[in-house]
Amino acid sequence: MEKLLEILKGLKPEVEFEKEQKLIDDGILDSFDLVALVGEINEAFDVEVEFEDMEPENFNSVEKMYEMIERLQNEV
């Protein structure tokens, strides 16, 4: 989780990601942020976020992102 928070803080240092639950729904992360974020997640966690994983609910909070990452790691 710490590595994910570092990645997110690198994208948007002004956001308190630990508290946010609607990162996509509230427009805190936009499509450009998501493209960068997915690339970072793929590299840092050695997973492949696929198109079908690109659902807003997977990116609305740090917890949901981490759940997605763990699921992808377990699929390998």
Secondary structure, DSSP 4 states (H G I P E B T S, - for coil): -HHHHHHHHHH-TTS-TTT-S-TTTTTSS-HHHHHHHHHHHHHHHT----GGG--HHHHSSHHHHHHHHHHHHHH-
